[in-house]
Amino acid sequence: MEMIQRPKGTRDLLPYESYKWQFVERKLAKVLEDYGFKEIRLPVFEYTELFQRGVGETTDVVQKEMYTFDDKGGRSITLRPEGTAGTVRAYLENGMSSKPSPSKVYYNMGMYRYENVQKGRLREFHQIGVELLGSQSYLADVDTILVGKSIFDTLNIPNISLNINSIGCQKCRGEYQKILKEFIGKNLDKYCDTCKTRFDKNPLRILDCKEKRCKELNVGAPMMIDYLCEECKTHFENVKSALTAVKVDYTIDSSIVRGLDYYTKTVFEFVDEKTGLTVLGGGRYDGLVEEIGGPHTPAVGFAMGVERLMEMFEETNNTEVQEKVPDLYIVSCGNKENIKAIEIAESLRNQGVYVEKDIMERSFNAQLKYADKINSKNLLVIGENELSTNKAKIKNMATGEEQETELLASSIVKLIK
């Protein structure tokens, strides 16, 4: 019978890799919680309309990449392709707006997009993101950017650049879109089919197209930053001044529009200087809560891909994280000896000691070899003599040093901790 393999675009995270992810996730949780963000966990699937309205019908995500199907009740369901729309839905549905503002949440979740599988792009991938709802101040933008910077600083990941831009609000964007359509309209027949469908609904998305031909046609296009209204201009100037005041270097990149329809005003990206790839992106989305059916609620957030983050972390911190190995391996042969090993192991585990022991009924020599293979720090042998005297020797596997101890967890723990 043919072996079943994992679906294309997915991966298995194996035990000899997962401990590194756990290390990084613990570090990031500490950073986020120090900034006042608390974890939110959302359903893997939502009603499709949530993403159509929240992410935007003109985005690549909605048009090309969503995993959408009808459930047994005939309802259109979509596996979550991103975290913001679901967070806003949960914020509204669970009355979080009645709590003290702002609401600050973070998530670490799997996402699902029907991507063209290639290096760095999977169909099931993981994102860590933050959402700050309830503040219209530029100070919220700055704090969110600083959280992103702190992530890279905490993980000692170098050569990360911050790029920022403003894409304005509905008021100033309307005038800009007229000018942009005039520019694009001259060559609209040369753009890809996706861009042509965006021309009337949301021409700003055309600037985000990844097709080489469209990128070339977009050279010299008018930029949103030159058409900001006074409110958006002041907001952006305040963001820049605050970042400068706290000595955060940044570059203004007027080509950043982000790939989702809900962004307004400040948008930003942290870029890996070595590859030129965006490794964290986000911005302000003041109209999304209303789009999903709630009251006007300003908000700002970001998301980052964990797979790419882990690649960068391992490139520069590969010796920083060590796989956890047993503090003690207990060798035992015979029923009475095995029972004693169970008793001691459980007592030590209750005191926070990582203990391994034989559960395969291996021979004495096979157990010694196994203890060496799993890099146990210490070794304890329980045989007939040890049972009769209630004493045994603990061997330090690195130095070979042996120390005698009573067969009591309280005595053993002093020698191995």
C-alpha positions as CSV (number, residue, x, y, z in Angstrom):
1,M,0.0,0.0,0.0
2,E,1.4,3.4,-1.0
3,M,2.4,5.6,1.9
4,I,0.3,8.8,2.4
5,Q,2.4,12.0,2.3
6,R,1.8,15.5,3.6
7,P,-0.1,17.9,1.3
8,K,1.9,20.2,-0.9
9,G,2.8,23.4,0.7
10,T,2.9,22.1,4.3
11,R,5.7,20.9,6.5
12,D,6.3,18.8,9.6
13,L,8.0,20.6,12.5
14,L,10.0,17.8,14.0
15,P,11.2,17.5,17.7
16,Y,14.8,18.4,16.8
17,E,13.5,21.8,15.4
18,S,10.5,22.6,17.6
19,Y,12.6,23.4,20.7
20,K,14.1,26.4,18.8
21,W,10.6,27.6,17.9
22,Q,9.6,27.3,21.5
23,F,12.6,29.3,22.6
24,V,11.8,32.1,20.1
25,E,8.1,32.1,20.9
26,R,8.8,32.4,24.6
27,K,11.1,35.4,24.0
28,L,8.5,37.1,21.8
29,A,5.7,36.5,24.2
30,K,7.8,38.3,26.9
31,V,8.4,41.3,24.6
32,L,4.8,41.6,23.6
33,E,3.5,41.2,27.2
34,D,6.0,43.8,28.4
35,Y,4.3,46.2,26.0
36,G,0.9,45.3,27.4
37,F,-0.3,42.9,24.7
38,K,-2.3,39.8,25.7
39,E,-2.8,36.7,23.7
40,I,-5.9,36.0,21.6
41,R,-6.8,32.6,20.0
42,L,-9.2,32.5,17.1
43,P,-11.0,29.9,15.1
44,V,-9.1,28.2,12.2
45,F,-12.1,29.0,9.9
46,E,-14.5,31.9,9.6
47,Y,-17.4,32.8,7.3
48,T,-16.0,33.8,4.0
49,E,-17.8,37.2,4.1
50,L,-15.5,38.2,6.9
51,F,-12.4,38.1,4.7
52,Q,-14.2,39.5,1.6
53,R,-15.3,42.6,3.6
54,G,-12.4,42.8,6.0
55,V,-9.4,41.9,3.8
56,G,-10.8,43.3,0.6
57,E,-12.3,41.8,-2.5
58,T,-9.5,43.4,-4.7
59,T,-6.6,41.8,-2.8
60,D,-4.6,38.8,-4.0
61,V,-5.6,37.0,-0.8
62,V,-9.3,37.1,-1.6
63,Q,-9.1,36.9,-5.3
64,K,-6.5,34.1,-5.6
65,E,-5.3,32.5,-2.4
66,M,-8.1,31.6,0.0
67,Y,-9.1,28.1,0.9
68,T,-12.9,28.4,0.6
69,F,-15.5,25.7,0.7
70,D,-19.2,25.1,1.6
71,D,-19.8,23.2,4.8
72,K,-22.6,20.6,5.2
73,G,-25.1,23.4,5.9
74,G,-24.3,25.1,2.6
75,R,-22.5,28.0,4.3
76,S,-19.3,29.4,2.7
77,I,-16.4,28.9,5.0
78,T,-12.7,30.0,4.6
79,L,-9.6,28.9,6.5
80,R,-8.1,32.0,8.0
81,P,-5.5,33.6,5.6
82,E,-4.6,36.3,8.1
83,G,-5.3,37.4,11.7
84,T,-6.6,40.9,11.7
85,A,-10.1,40.4,10.4
86,G,-10.7,37.6,12.8
87,T,-9.4,39.7,15.7
88,V,-11.7,42.5,14.8
89,R,-14.7,40.1,14.6
90,A,-13.8,38.7,18.0
91,Y,-13.4,42.3,19.4
92,L,-16.9,43.2,18.3
93,E,-18.7,39.9,19.0
94,N,-17.3,39.6,22.5
95,G,-17.9,43.2,23.7
96,M,-14.2,44.0,24.0
97,S,-14.9,47.6,23.1
98,S,-16.6,48.0,26.5
99,K,-13.2,47.2,28.2
100,P,-10.7,50.0,28.9
101,S,-9.2,51.3,25.7
102,P,-7.0,50.6,23.9
103,S,-7.4,46.8,23.5
104,K,-4.0,45.3,22.9
105,V,-3.8,41.7,21.7
106,Y,-1.3,39.4,20.0
107,Y,-1.6,36.1,18.3
108,N,0.6,33.2,17.1
109,M,-1.4,31.1,14.7
110,G,-1.3,29.0,11.6
111,M,-2.6,30.7,8.4
112,Y,-3.7,29.2,5.1
113,R,-3.2,30.5,1.6
114,Y,-3.2,28.7,-1.8
115,E,0.3,30.1,-2.7
116,N,2.6,29.0,-5.5
117,V,4.9,26.9,-3.3
118,Q,8.5,28.0,-3.3
119,K,11.3,28.8,-0.8
120,G,9.8,30.8,2.0
121,R,6.2,30.4,0.8
122,L,4.0,27.6,2.2
123,R,0.3,27.0,2.0
124,E,0.1,26.5,5.7
125,F,2.4,29.0,7.5
126,H,2.5,30.7,10.8
127,Q,2.2,34.4,11.8
128,I,2.8,36.3,14.9
129,G,0.9,39.6,15.0
130,V,-0.3,42.4,17.2
131,E,-3.5,44.5,17.0
132,L,-4.0,47.7,19.0
133,L,-7.6,48.9,18.8
134,G,-9.1,52.1,20.1
135,S,-6.4,54.8,19.6
136,Q,-6.3,57.2,16.7
137,S,-3.1,58.9,18.0
138,Y,0.2,58.7,16.2
139,L,1.6,57.5,19.5
140,A,-0.1,54.1,18.9
141,D,1.6,53.9,15.5
142,V,5.0,54.6,17.1
143,D,4.5,52.1,19.9
144,T,3.5,49.4,17.4
145,I,6.6,50.1,15.4
146,L,8.8,50.0,18.5
147,V,7.3,46.6,19.4
148,G,8.5,45.3,16.0
149,K,12.0,46.7,16.5
150,S,12.2,45.2,20.0
151,I,11.5,41.7,18.5
152,F,14.5,41.9,16.3
153,D,16.7,43.4,19.0
154,T,15.7,40.8,21.5
155,L,16.5,38.0,19.1
156,N,19.8,39.6,18.1
157,I,18.9,39.6,14.4
158,P,21.0,42.2,12.7
159,N,20.7,44.2,9.4
160,I,17.0,45.0,9.6
161,S,15.8,48.2,8.1
162,L,12.6,50.1,8.9
163,N,10.7,51.6,5.9
164,I,7.6,53.8,6.5
165,N,5.0,55.5,4.4
166,S,1.6,57.0,4.6
167,I,-1.3,56.0,2.3
168,G,-3.7,58.6,3.6
169,C,-7.3,58.4,4.5
170,Q,-10.5,58.0,2.4
171,K,-10.7,61.8,2.1
172,C,-7.3,62.4,0.5
173,R,-7.1,59.1,-1.2
174,G,-10.1,59.8,-3.4
175,E,-8.4,62.8,-5.1
176,Y,-5.1,60.8,-5.4
177,Q,-6.9,57.8,-7.0
178,K,-8.2,60.1,-9.8
179,I,-4.6,61.2,-10.6
180,L,-3.3,57.6,-10.3
181,K,-6.0,56.4,-12.7
182,E,-5.0,59.0,-15.2
183,F,-1.4,57.7,-15.1
184,I,-2.3,54.0,-15.3
185,G,-5.1,54.5,-17.8
186,K,-2.7,55.5,-20.5
187,N,-1.3,51.9,-20.5
188,L,-4.1,49.9,-18.9
189,D,-4.2,47.5,-21.8
190,K,-0.6,46.5,-21.1
191,Y,-1.2,45.6,-17.4
192,C,-2.0,42.0,-16.2
193,D,-5.6,40.9,-16.0
194,T,-5.7,41.2,-12.2
195,C,-4.6,44.8,-12.4
196,K,-7.2,45.6,-15.0
197,T,-9.9,44.3,-12.6
198,R,-8.5,46.5,-9.8
199,F,-8.5,49.7,-12.0
200,D,-12.0,50.8,-11.1
201,K,-12.4,49.4,-7.6
202,N,-9.0,50.1,-6.1
203,P,-6.3,51.3,-8.3
204,L,-3.9,51.7,-5.4
205,R,-3.6,47.9,-5.3
206,I,-2.0,48.0,-8.8
207,L,1.1,49.6,-7.2
208,D,1.4,46.4,-5.1
209,C,1.4,44.1,-8.2
210,K,4.4,41.6,-8.2
211,E,4.3,41.1,-12.0
212,K,7.5,42.3,-13.6
213,R,5.6,44.0,-16.5
214,C,3.3,45.8,-14.1
215,K,6.2,46.9,-12.0
216,E,7.9,48.5,-15.0
217,L,4.7,50.2,-16.0
218,N,4.4,51.7,-12.5
219,V,7.7,53.4,-12.6
220,G,7.1,57.2,-12.3
221,A,3.6,56.8,-10.9
222,P,2.4,59.6,-8.7
223,M,2.8,58.8,-5.0
224,M,0.2,59.0,-2.3
225,I,2.5,60.7,0.1
226,D,2.5,63.8,-2.1
227,Y,-1.3,64.1,-1.9
228,L,-2.0,63.8,1.8
229,C,-4.6,66.0,3.5
230,E,-3.5,68.2,6.4
231,E,-4.7,65.7,9.0
232,C,-2.8,62.7,7.4
233,K,0.3,64.9,6.8
234,T,0.4,66.0,10.5
235,H,-0.1,62.5,11.7
236,F,2.8,61.2,9.5
237,E,5.1,64.1,10.6
238,N,4.4,63.3,14.2
239,V,5.2,59.6,13.6
240,K,8.5,60.6,12.0
241,S,9.4,63.1,14.7
242,A,8.7,60.6,17.5
243,L,10.8,57.9,15.8
244,T,13.7,60.4,15.4
245,A,13.4,61.4,19.0
246,V,13.9,57.9,20.3
247,K,16.7,57.3,17.8
248,V,15.0,54.8,15.5
249,D,16.4,55.0,12.0
250,Y,13.9,54.8,9.2
251,T,13.6,55.3,5.5
252,I,10.5,56.8,3.8
253,D,9.5,54.4,1.0
254,S,6.6,55.8,-0.9
255,S,6.1,52.5,-2.8
256,I,4.8,50.8,0.3
257,V,1.0,50.3,0.1
258,R,0.8,46.9,1.8
259,G,-1.3,44.1,0.2
260,L,-4.6,44.4,2.1
261,D,-7.3,46.9,1.5
262,Y,-7.9,47.9,5.1
263,Y,-4.8,50.0,5.6
264,T,-5.0,53.8,6.2
265,K,-2.4,56.5,7.1
266,T,0.8,54.9,8.5
267,V,2.2,51.7,6.9
268,F,5.5,50.2,7.6
269,E,7.8,47.3,6.8
270,F,10.9,45.8,8.5
271,V,13.2,44.5,5.7
272,D,16.0,42.1,5.7
273,E,18.9,44.0,4.2
274,K,20.6,40.9,2.9
275,T,17.7,39.5,0.9
276,G,15.5,42.6,0.5
277,L,12.6,40.7,1.8
278,T,9.9,42.1,4.1
279,V,10.0,40.2,7.3
280,L,7.4,42.2,9.3
281,G,4.7,44.5,7.9
282,G,1.8,46.4,9.2
283,G,0.1,49.8,9.6
284,R,-3.0,51.6,10.7
285,Y,-6.5,50.5,9.7
286,D,-9.0,53.0,11.0
287,G,-11.9,51.8,8.8
288,L,-11.8,48.1,9.2
289,V,-14.0,47.8,12.3
290,E,-16.8,49.7,10.5
291,E,-16.4,47.6,7.4
292,I,-17.0,44.5,9.5
293,G,-20.1,46.0,11.1
294,G,-18.9,47.8,14.2
295,P,-18.7,51.5,15.2
296,H,-15.8,53.7,14.1
297,T,-12.7,52.3,15.9
298,P,-9.2,53.4,15.0
299,A,-6.6,50.6,15.1
300,V,-3.0,49.7,14.1
301,G,-1.1,46.4,14.0
302,F,1.4,44.2,12.3
303,A,2.1,40.6,11.4
304,M,5.3,38.6,10.6
305,G,6.0,35.2,9.2
306,V,7.4,32.8,11.8
307,E,9.1,30.5,9.2
308,R,11.2,33.4,7.8
309,L,11.9,34.7,11.3
310,M,13.2,31.3,12.4
311,E,15.5,31.2,9.3
312,M,17.0,34.6,10.2
313,F,17.3,33.6,13.9
314,E,19.2,30.4,13.1
315,E,21.5,32.2,10.7
316,T,22.8,34.4,13.5
317,N,22.0,32.6,16.8
318,N,22.5,28.9,15.9
319,T,24.4,28.2,19.1
320,E,22.2,30.3,21.3
321,V,19.6,27.6,21.9
322,Q,20.4,24.1,23.0
323,E,18.1,21.2,22.9
324,K,16.9,20.1,26.4
325,V,18.7,16.9,27.5
326,P,17.9,14.7,30.6
327,D,19.3,15.8,33.9
328,L,19.4,12.1,34.8
329,Y,19.0,8.7,33.2
330,I,18.1,5.8,35.6
331,V,19.4,2.4,34.6
332,S,17.4,-0.6,36.0
333,C,16.9,-4.3,35.2
334,G,14.4,-6.5,37.0
335,N,10.9,-5.9,38.3
336,K,11.9,-4.6,41.8
337,E,14.6,-2.4,40.4
338,N,12.2,-1.0,37.7
339,I,9.6,-0.2,40.3
340,K,12.2,1.7,42.4
341,A,13.2,3.6,39.2
342,I,9.6,4.6,38.6
343,E,9.3,5.8,42.2
344,I,12.5,7.9,42.1
345,A,11.8,9.3,38.6
346,E,8.3,10.5,39.6
347,S,9.6,12.1,42.8
348,L,12.3,13.9,40.9
349,R,9.9,15.1,38.1
350,N,7.7,16.6,40.8
351,Q,10.7,18.7,41.8
352,G,11.3,19.9,38.2
353,V,14.0,17.4,37.2
354,Y,14.0,16.0,33.6
355,V,14.4,12.3,34.1
356,E,14.5,9.4,31.6
357,K,14.5,5.7,32.4
358,D,14.1,2.4,30.6
359,I,10.6,1.6,29.2
360,M,11.8,-0.8,26.5
361,E,13.2,-3.5,28.9
362,R,16.6,-3.2,27.3
363,S,19.7,-4.9,28.6
364,F,22.0,-3.2,31.0
365,N,24.6,-2.4,28.3
366,A,21.9,-1.2,25.9
367,Q,20.6,1.2,28.5
368,L,24.1,2.6,29.0
369,K,24.4,3.2,25.2
370,Y,21.0,4.8,25.0
371,A,21.8,7.2,27.9
372,D,24.9,8.3,26.0
373,K,23.0,8.8,22.7
374,I,20.4,11.1,24.3
375,N,23.2,13.1,26.0
376,S,22.0,12.6,29.6
377,K,23.9,14.7,32.0
378,N,24.0,12.1,34.8
379,L,23.6,8.4,35.2
380,L,22.2,6.4,38.1
381,V,22.3,2.6,38.2
382,I,19.8,0.7,40.4
383,G,20.6,-3.0,40.8
384,E,20.2,-5.6,43.5
385,N,23.1,-4.2,45.6
386,E,21.7,-0.7,45.4
387,L,18.2,-1.9,46.5
388,S,19.6,-3.8,49.5
389,T,21.8,-0.9,50.7
390,N,19.5,1.9,49.6
391,K,22.5,3.7,48.2
392,A,23.8,4.2,44.7
393,K,26.4,6.2,42.7
394,I,25.5,9.1,40.4
395,K,27.9,9.5,37.5
396,N,28.5,12.8,35.7
397,M,28.6,11.9,32.1
398,A,30.8,14.8,31.1
399,T,33.5,14.4,33.7
400,G,33.2,10.8,34.7
401,E,33.1,11.8,38.3
402,E,31.0,9.6,40.6
403,Q,29.3,10.5,43.9
404,E,27.4,8.3,46.3
405,T,23.9,9.1,47.3
406,E,20.9,7.6,49.1
407,L,18.1,6.3,46.9
408,L,16.0,9.3,47.9
409,A,14.9,12.0,45.5
410,S,15.8,14.7,48.0
411,S,19.4,13.4,48.2
412,I,19.7,12.8,44.4
413,V,18.4,16.3,43.4
414,K,21.2,18.0,45.4
415,L,23.9,16.3,43.3
416,I,22.4,16.8,39.8
417,K,21.0,20.4,40.0
